[in-house]
């Protein structure tokens, strides 16, 4: 039975969210037309959402005190606060592990083990391991991009193919990592454990990765041996440490706190100092400021939408669009609806984490209505957000690699084969494992 609500009120409750998307997207398109670098990242999202929050207060038609109480209730939601704290710890771990030289150690360790005939598959795996360990595609691309460009020039491998390989590996880890902001957002909005989402995600990501490796193996030309620098294997251990703890099911706060301490201890065996450790923790906190603030603001905005029936309204509309599929299988229809929801959002916003935060409550509503497990809905949210992000020519990943390799971002995005294969893999799982969602 469909819930009863005022449709006009529900429609109007969505205007603030649409306003945020319009401001964020409009500013990006305008700045891009003016030739501004990283156009979609010039207007900070926490600033872009402020007019939308003001509009939500106006449309709520309640006293200012009541509206403030509603907003604060959304900001203080248990999932939102938990998400924000995890962001801070994830940022601290990434900063400390990177400052000790862990990223360089992983890159050089990987390159030293790759035979020339496996160069592209090997670089895909290196990028995948680093992004899974670091929890960031952009950090991975920033670390590996210049090295991959030098390898491309030296070996004669097509720069677009090399760039596409790196972004493919980076998006693999961005999607799977337990400290990735996309994973944090997906699991908290859907209400599932990270280890459960990780295991569900593996069923879709591993087949896609295997197919990608096979394709890259076929595409790898005869290449020269690549020189590598010396590395300290101890600096690789913190990344493996947190991944193992996470898969074993330890509490995410314990995993990240332990990882921060372990990374520092490994750094202390070299030239890393205690004073730097303290500063790097705060630096990691600071790097999460934007997504921290945006998550809180989105939480407050979503509460206005929820109490006015906006989430129910969107869920009904998506179910109406997928009603033909629903006649065949309701769970398939709702899962495709979740995918379409986050794909559309990410194409507009060009930020996979933001798109998950924005669409998370609606996706949860669809999952509950369709009796889809929280781990499956979280997995689909993360997968399709990362698929789109890796394929967007105006996304930060393609823009950064395009600048690094001196090629068009379009060439980068169209060579991101893993992202395309991952999308087909996810759709296949939705259709073939429809009774196990």
N, C-alpha and C positions, 0 to 999 in steps of 0.2 A: 504493500500500500504506500502510495506516494505521500510524503509529508505535506501538510497544509501550510502555506505561507502567502503573504502578499507579494504577488509577482512584480508589481510596479516598485514597491519598496525594495525588493531584492535586486531588481535591475539597477536602481539608483545607487544601491550600496556598492556596486562594482565600479562606479565611475572613478572613485579615487585611485583604485588599482590601475585602471585604464589610463588615467592621467599620468601616473608614474611611468608606465610603459611608454606613453606618447612623448613625455619630456625626455626620457632616457634615450629612446630610439631617435626622436627628432633631432636632438642635439648632436647625436653621433652622425646621422646622415648629413646634417648641415656642415659640420666640421670636416667630414670626409670630402664633401664637395669643394671645400676650401683648401684641400690638400694637406690638412693637418695630420701629422703622424699619430697613430693610435687614437683615431678620432672618437671611437666609442668608449674610450677610457679617460677622456679629458674631464667630463663632468662626474664628480664622485656620486655614486648611487645614494649615499645617505643624505646628500644635499638635494638630489633630484626628487626624492620622495617627500620632502617637506611640504611642498604645495599640495600633494595628494593627502597628507595627514590633515592639513588645514581644511581641505574640502570635505574630508570624512567627518570632521567635527561639525561643519555646517549642515551636512546632509543628515546627521544623526537626529536632529530636531529634539534634543534633550538639553537640560541645563548644562552649563559649562562644567559644573562639578561632576555630574553624572557621566558626561563624555570623557572627562579626564580619568575617572574611575574605570571606565570601559577600556580606555587606551592602556592604562597602567596594568589592568588585569591581563591584557594580551601580551604586553612587554614582559610581565612577570610570570608568564606561563612556564611550567616546569620544564617542558621540552626546549623552550627558547633559552632559558637560563643555562640549562645543561649544555646545550649546543655552544653557547658563547664561551663557557668555561673550557670546553674541549678545544675550541678554536685557539684559545690562549696557550694552552699546553702544547698543542700541535705546532704552533708557531715557534714556541720556545725550543722544542726538540729540533725542529728543522734548522733553526738559527745556530744552536750549539753544535749539532752534528756537522753542519756545513762549515762552521768556523774552525773546527778542529782539522779540517782537510778530508772529511769523510767522502764528500762527493768526488773529489779528484781521485781518491784512492779506489773507489768503486769503478770509475771510468777506466783508469789505467789497468786495474786488475782484469776488467772485462776485455779490453783491447789486446792485452798480452796473451789471452787465451784463444783469440779468434783466428782461425786459418784464413788466408786470403780468399779462398773459394766460398767462405761463409760470411763475408764481410757485412752484407746488408742484413741477413737474418741475425747476425751477431750484434750489430748496432741496435736493431729492434729490441733484442733481449736486454741489452745494457740499459737502453732508455726505459724499458718496462720495469726492470729491477730497481733502477734509481727512482723512478716516479712512484713506484709502489712503496719504497722505503721512505722517500721524502714527503709523499702526499701532495705533490704539486707538479702539474704539467709545465707551468711556466718556469719554475726553478730548474726542472730537468732540461728543458730546452735551452735555458740560459747557460747551463753548465756544459751540455754536450754540443750545442749548436756550432760554436766556433771550431771545436775539434772535428766534428763531422764535415764542416765546410772544407777544412784543410785536407781531410782524407779524400773528399770528393775531387778537389783540384789535383791532388797527387796521383790518384788512381784513374781519373777520367770518368768516374761514374757520373751519370746525369744528375746535376744539382737538384732538380725537382724531385727525382726519385729518392735521393738521399734525404732531402728535407721532409718528404712525405713519410719516409721510414722513421725518422726521429719523432715527428708529431704522432705517428701511430703508436710507437712505444710509450710516449709520454701520456697519451690518453688512456692506454691500457692501465697504467698505474694510477692515474687520476681517478679512474672509475673503480678500481679495486682496493686501493690503499685504505687502511683503517684510520689513518690520520688525514686523509684528504677531506677538504671542506665539503666536497660533494657527498661523500659517504656520511659525514657527520650530519649534514642537512637532511639527507634522505632517510637515514635511520631514525633521527629524532622526530621528524615530521610524521613518519609512518608508525613509530612506536615499536621498533624491533631492535634486537641486539645486533651489534656490529658483526659478531662472528657468524650469526645466522645469515645476515645479508651477504657476507663475504662468501660463504659456502654456496648460497643460491646463485650469486654472481658468477662463481667459477664455472658452473654448469654451462653458462652461456659464453663467457669470455675465453675459456681454454680452447674450445673447438675453433672459435674465430681466430685465436692466436696461432694455432697449429696451421690453419689454412693460410694465414698471412705469411708465416715462416716458409711454407712450401712455395708460395708465389714469389717471395723475395729471393729464395734460393734459385728459382728458375731465372729471375731477372738479374742476378748478380753476374757481372762480366768478369773476365780474368783480370785480377788486380794485383798490385804490388804489395809487398809486406809493409805494414804500417809501424813506424817506430813509436814506442811508448816510454813514459817516464817511470822511475822507481816509485813504489807505493808501500805503505805500511798496512799490512793485513789487519792489524788491530783496529784501524779506523773504519773498517768495513763492518765490524761486528755489531755496533749499536743498531744498524738498520736491520740486520738479521734478528737481533735480540727482540725488538719490539714486534716484528712480524710474527715470530714464533709465539710470543706471549699472547698476542691478539688471537691467533688461530686456536690456541689452547683454551681460550675463553676467559682470560683474566679481565677484571674490570678495566675499562679504557683509561680511567684516571690513574690507576696503578701502573698500567702499561706505559703511559706517557711520562709520568713522573720518574719511573725506573729508567726509562730510555734516556731522559735528560741527564740523570746522574751517571749512567753508564757511559754515555757519549763523552761527558766531561772527564771521567776517569781514564778513558782511552786517550783523550787529548793530553792529559797530564803526563802521560808516558813520554810525550814529546815536548814541544815548546809552549803548549797551551797553558795559560795562567789563570789563577783563581779570579783575579780582577776582571779579566775578559769574560769569564764564565757568567758573572753577575750581569755584566753589560749585555751579553748576547741573549740572555733570558729576556731582559726587558726589550731588546731589539725585536725578538720574536713576538712578544706581546704587541709591540707597536705595529708590526707588519700585518697583524690581524685586526687592526682598529676599524678599517672600513667594513669588513664583513661582519664584525662584532656589532657595530652600530646599526647596520642595515638589517640584521637579523632581529634586533630588538624593535626597530621601527616597523618592519613587516609584521611582527607578532602583534603589535598594537593595531595596525591597520586591518589585519585579518580578523581581529575580534569584532570590529565594527561590521565587517562583511558577514561574519558568522551569525551574530545576533539578529541581523536584518534579513537573513534567509538567502544571502548571496551564494553560499557554497551549495545549498540544496538546489538552487536555480541552475547553476552551471552543471552540476551533476546530472540533472534532468535533461538539459540540452544535449550534453554529450551522449547520454543514453538514447536520446531520440535520434541522433545522427547515426548511431551504431545499431539501431533497432533491427536492421536487416540481418546483420551478423548475429545479433542477440537471439533471433529466431532459431539459428543453428546452435549457438552456444553462448550463454550469457557471460561466462567468465572470459572468453576470448574477446568479446565485444568490449567489456570494461577494461581489460588489459590494453587493448589497442587504443581505447579512449585515453588511458593514462599516458601512453606513449605519444599520442597526437597532441595532448595537452602540453606536455613539457617540450616537445619539438617546436610547437608554435611559439611558446613563450621564449625559448632560447633563441629562436631566429629573430625575435623582436629585440631581446635584451642583449644578446651576444655575450652572455655570462652564464655558464652552466650552474654555478652555485646559486646565483640570484634566481634563476628560473626555477630551481628546485624549491627554494624557500617560498617563492610566490605561489607555485602550483601545488606544493605539498599538502595543504589542508584539503584541497579539492580532490587530489588523488586519493587521499585517505578515505574520503567520503565515497568515491567510486569503488574503492577496494572493499569497504565494509558492505556496501549495497550488493556487490557481486560476490561476496564471501571469498575474496582473494586474500591470501595470507599477507601479513605486513612485510615479511621478508621479500616476497615476490614484488609487491608494489614498490618497495624501497629500491630493489634491484633494477626494476624497469625505469624508475625515475632517473636514477644515476646513469644507467646505460644510455638511454636516449638523449639525455642532456649532454653527455660526453661525446656521443656520436655526432650530434649537430655542432658542438663546439669545435671538434676536430675537422669538420668539413666547411666551416664558415670562412670565406675569404676575408671577411672583415673582423674575424675573431682575433684575440691577442696572440694566439699560438701561430696562426698563419702569418700575421703581420710581423712578428718577431723573426720567424725563420725566413720570411721573404726578404727582410732587411739584412739578415745575416748572410744569406746565400746570394743576395743581389738578384733576386728573381721576383716575379709577380706572386703575390699572396694566392692568387687563383691557382697558379701552378702547384703551390704547396698543398692547398686544400684538395685538389683533384687527384693528388698522388697519395693521399692518406688512406691507403687501401684497407687497413685494419678497421677503420671507422665504418666503411661501407659493409665490410664482411660482418662486423659485429651487429649491425642493424639487421641484416638478413638472418643471422644466427638467433637473435632475440625474437624475431617474428616467427621463426621456425619453432622455437621452444614454446612460444605462446600458443601456437596452433597444435603442435604435436603432443605437448604435455599439458593440455588444457584442463585435465581432471586432477592435476597435481599442483595447481597454483596455490 
